[in-house]
């Protein structure tokens, strides 16, 4: 079920259209963002092929650390941030945190570059980020999706409501969308889980990358099938 709910209006003049957060602007180059941050924090860029390490070894650690997620062992992973490494022109970087002075601290930041140009940013959501986005870019489109699920144990069956709340800002001229998502769901053990994240991306480039990966996988599947058929030539 999808419900569109009213959003409290914040009185303001015409708001600017979103193109990024702080120094992370869609369309900025790897040099402008990553190299400059590396110099500013006197932090070398560490290469890793363990995507899970970004969420365990570096989470909320100070000072800011910059990781480059290499393709090795990651390009076939279905984890959202490494899935795009299947594309030869995509690079993914990770920052454990970044302070936007007097506004908010961003945590678990994944920056995706296409042809060395930033096209996507993903980080944790928060109330402070929500407030800052609304004050600067105006009231978002608000969507609530809910559904009931059944969970059972040895004694009885429970009914729980899962919900996903999305606030969306759009920049039509630059083909940019920003989503702040809060989701409540239940895992296979009927334990409540919370997912809260912010996603900013260029729509056109994202669709192109998705299409390129799909076509590449279809071609690879055809090649694999052809090779399997050849191996049966003496069967």
Backbone torsions as a table, in degrees:
resi	resn	phi	psi	omega
1	UNK	NA	133.3	179.2
2	UNK	-114.9	128.9	-178.8
3	UNK	-126.8	128.6	174.6
4	UNK	-95.0	120.9	-176.3
5	UNK	-110.1	150.4	178.0
6	UNK	-69.7	150.9	178.1
7	UNK	-114.6	137.8	179.1
8	UNK	-59.1	128.9	-176.2
9	UNK	-84.1	133.9	175.5
10	UNK	-105.1	118.4	-178.8
11	UNK	-65.2	129.2	-179.4
12	UNK	-168.7	164.4	174.3
13	UNK	-75.7	-179.4	-178.4
14	UNK	-56.6	126.9	-175.5
15	UNK	-84.9	149.1	173.3
16	UNK	-69.0	161.8	177.9
17	UNK	-92.8	141.4	-174.9
18	UNK	-69.9	137.9	175.3
19	UNK	-136.9	-3.1	179.3
20	UNK	168.4	-173.9	175.4
21	UNK	-126.2	121.7	179.6
22	UNK	56.1	-122.5	-178.4
23	UNK	-85.5	-6.0	-177.4
24	UNK	-93.6	85.4	-177.7
25	UNK	-102.8	133.4	175.0
26	UNK	-60.1	130.6	-179.0
27	UNK	100.0	-13.3	176.7
28	UNK	-74.6	152.9	-175.8
29	UNK	-85.4	165.5	175.4
30	UNK	-58.3	-41.7	-179.9
31	UNK	-62.2	-45.9	-178.6
32	UNK	-61.5	-37.2	-175.6
33	UNK	-96.7	-64.3	-171.4
34	UNK	-70.2	-51.2	-177.4
35	UNK	-62.4	-41.1	-179.9
36	UNK	-67.0	-39.1	177.6
37	UNK	-66.0	-38.9	178.5
38	UNK	-60.0	-42.1	178.0
39	UNK	-68.0	-43.1	-176.5
40	UNK	-63.0	-41.3	-177.7
41	UNK	-94.6	3.5	-176.8
42	UNK	49.7	43.7	-175.8
43	UNK	-118.3	123.9	175.8
44	UNK	-72.6	155.5	179.3
45	UNK	-90.3	115.3	-177.1
46	UNK	-92.0	130.5	178.1
47	UNK	-92.1	136.5	178.3
48	UNK	-142.5	147.8	172.8
49	UNK	-111.7	12.9	179.4
50	UNK	-108.9	94.6	-176.6
51	UNK	-63.1	-31.8	-178.4
52	UNK	-67.9	-24.7	179.3
53	UNK	-63.2	-27.7	-179.0
54	UNK	-67.3	-24.2	-178.4
55	UNK	-100.0	-5.8	-178.3
56	UNK	-119.6	-56.8	-174.9
57	UNK	-73.6	-24.1	-172.5
58	UNK	-118.3	-4.3	-174.4
59	UNK	-59.3	127.0	174.4
60	UNK	57.8	22.3	-179.3
61	UNK	-87.6	140.3	176.6
62	UNK	-108.9	148.2	-2.6
63	UNK	-78.6	-173.1	-180.0
64	UNK	-61.3	131.9	176.9
65	UNK	-118.9	147.1	-178.6
66	UNK	-118.6	124.8	178.5
67	UNK	-117.7	142.6	172.1
68	UNK	-105.5	120.1	-178.0
69	UNK	-85.8	108.3	-176.8
70	UNK	-77.7	161.4	-178.3
71	UNK	-73.4	-27.4	-176.7
72	UNK	-56.4	127.0	178.5
73	UNK	68.9	-2.2	-176.7
74	UNK	-112.4	-23.1	-169.0
75	UNK	-66.1	-20.2	178.0
76	UNK	-102.8	4.3	-179.5
77	UNK	-74.1	149.5	179.2
78	UNK	-97.0	3.0	175.1
79	UNK	-59.7	133.9	-171.7
80	UNK	-51.0	-38.0	-175.1
81	UNK	-81.0	-26.1	-179.7
82	UNK	-95.4	-16.8	177.5
83	UNK	-54.5	-39.8	-176.2
84	UNK	-74.7	-9.6	174.4
85	UNK	-70.3	-9.5	173.9
86	UNK	-63.9	-21.9	179.4
87	UNK	-87.2	128.6	-174.9
88	UNK	-65.2	-17.7	-177.4
89	UNK	-102.1	9.3	-178.6
90	UNK	-104.7	136.2	173.7
91	UNK	-125.9	145.2	-178.9
92	UNK	-124.6	130.5	176.1
93	UNK	-120.0	154.9	-179.3
94	UNK	-130.6	134.6	171.4
95	UNK	-120.2	131.2	-178.7
96	UNK	-69.6	-33.2	175.4
97	UNK	-162.2	161.6	176.8
98	UNK	-155.8	126.7	-178.9
99	UNK	-91.4	123.5	167.5
100	UNK	-98.1	104.8	-169.8
101	UNK	-48.8	131.3	175.7
102	UNK	64.6	13.3	180.0
103	UNK	-124.3	-68.0	-174.2
104	UNK	-164.4	154.9	170.0
105	UNK	-103.0	122.9	177.0
106	UNK	-87.6	139.9	-179.6
107	UNK	-122.3	148.7	175.8
108	UNK	51.9	67.0	-174.4
109	UNK	-98.4	123.5	174.5
110	UNK	-110.9	123.4	-179.7
111	UNK	-112.5	124.0	-179.9
112	UNK	-110.9	131.3	-179.2
113	UNK	-117.5	138.9	174.5
114	UNK	-119.0	121.9	-174.0
115	UNK	53.6	40.7	178.6
116	UNK	62.9	25.9	176.4
117	UNK	-126.1	130.4	-177.1
118	UNK	-64.7	125.6	177.5
119	UNK	-123.7	-10.1	-178.0
120	UNK	-154.4	141.1	175.1
121	UNK	-133.1	136.8	177.3
122	UNK	-136.0	132.6	177.1
123	UNK	-151.8	177.0	178.2
124	UNK	-71.4	146.5	175.5
125	UNK	-87.7	162.0	178.5
126	UNK	-162.2	164.1	178.0
127	UNK	-65.3	-38.1	179.6
128	UNK	-63.6	-41.7	178.0
129	UNK	-65.4	-42.6	177.6
130	UNK	-56.7	-48.7	-178.8
131	UNK	-62.8	-44.4	-178.6
132	UNK	-64.3	-42.4	179.4
133	UNK	-63.4	-42.0	-178.5
134	UNK	-69.0	-40.7	179.5
135	UNK	-64.3	-39.3	-176.1
136	UNK	-84.4	-41.2	-171.4
137	UNK	-109.1	2.5	177.2
138	UNK	89.4	179.1	-176.4
139	UNK	-72.6	130.1	-177.9
140	UNK	-83.8	168.1	167.3
141	UNK	-73.8	130.1	-176.1
142	UNK	-114.4	127.5	-179.6
143	UNK	-130.3	135.4	176.5
144	UNK	-120.5	128.8	176.6
145	UNK	-121.6	127.4	-179.0
146	UNK	-131.6	153.2	173.5
147	UNK	-156.2	150.5	178.1
148	UNK	-95.2	138.4	176.7
149	UNK	-126.6	156.3	179.2
150	UNK	-106.2	131.4	175.6
151	UNK	-123.4	138.7	-176.4
152	UNK	-126.0	147.9	168.3
153	UNK	-125.7	-166.1	-175.1
154	UNK	-68.2	-16.1	-172.2
155	UNK	-112.2	-32.9	-175.3
156	UNK	-160.7	172.2	177.0
157	UNK	-111.7	134.0	179.7
158	UNK	-110.0	150.6	173.4
159	UNK	-112.6	124.7	179.0
160	UNK	-120.5	152.7	175.9
161	UNK	-103.0	123.3	171.9
162	UNK	-94.8	147.9	-176.3
163	UNK	-147.3	144.2	173.4
164	UNK	-130.6	122.7	179.5
165	UNK	-111.7	126.1	-176.7
166	UNK	-124.8	130.1	171.5
167	UNK	-110.7	130.1	-172.0
168	UNK	-128.6	130.5	172.6
169	UNK	-115.2	141.1	-176.0
170	UNK	-130.3	139.8	172.7
171	UNK	-117.0	90.1	-172.9
172	UNK	-59.6	-39.7	-175.0
173	UNK	-65.8	-32.2	-179.5
174	UNK	-104.0	6.0	178.1
175	UNK	57.5	42.3	-177.1
176	UNK	-114.3	136.8	175.7
177	UNK	-125.6	140.8	176.7
178	UNK	-126.7	127.5	-179.9
179	UNK	-123.3	129.4	170.9
180	UNK	-108.3	116.2	-169.6
181	UNK	-119.5	131.7	172.5
182	UNK	-122.8	121.7	-175.8
183	UNK	-128.6	134.6	175.1
184	UNK	-118.2	121.6	-178.3
185	UNK	-144.6	176.6	-177.1
186	UNK	-127.1	135.1	-178.1
187	UNK	-82.9	-172.5	-175.9
188	UNK	-64.8	-18.0	177.8
189	UNK	-97.2	11.1	-178.4
190	UNK	62.4	30.1	176.5
191	UNK	-95.0	133.4	-178.4
192	UNK	-68.4	133.4	179.2
193	UNK	-123.8	144.6	178.2
194	UNK	-120.2	132.2	176.7
195	UNK	-126.3	122.7	-177.2
196	UNK	-135.4	112.5	-175.9
197	UNK	-146.8	162.0	176.4
198	UNK	-119.5	133.9	-179.2
199	UNK	-131.5	126.2	178.3
200	UNK	-124.1	129.6	-175.2
201	UNK	-155.9	155.4	172.0
202	UNK	-85.3	118.6	-174.2
203	UNK	-62.8	-44.3	-174.7
204	UNK	-65.4	-47.9	-178.2
205	UNK	-66.3	-41.2	179.8
206	UNK	-60.3	-44.1	179.0
207	UNK	-64.5	-38.4	179.5
208	UNK	-64.0	-44.1	-179.8
209	UNK	-64.2	-44.2	177.4
210	UNK	-58.0	-43.4	-179.8
211	UNK	-65.9	-43.0	179.6
212	UNK	-61.5	-43.1	-179.5
213	UNK	-65.3	-42.9	179.6
214	UNK	-61.5	-44.0	179.4
215	UNK	-65.4	-40.0	179.1
216	UNK	-63.9	-41.4	-180.0
217	UNK	-67.8	-38.1	177.5
218	UNK	-63.4	-42.4	179.0
219	UNK	-64.6	-41.7	179.8
220	UNK	-65.0	-39.6	178.3
221	UNK	-63.2	-39.5	177.8
222	UNK	-65.0	-41.1	179.1
223	UNK	-65.4	-42.0	178.5
224	UNK	-62.8	-41.3	179.7
225	UNK	-65.4	-40.3	179.4
226	UNK	-63.0	-41.4	179.4
227	UNK	-66.4	-38.1	178.2
228	UNK	-65.0	-39.7	178.4
229	UNK	-64.5	-39.4	179.0
230	UNK	-64.6	-36.0	-178.9
231	UNK	-67.7	-15.0	-180.0
232	UNK	-99.6	12.5	-176.1
233	UNK	-59.7	-30.3	179.6
234	UNK	-98.2	8.9	-176.8
235	UNK	-80.3	NA	NA
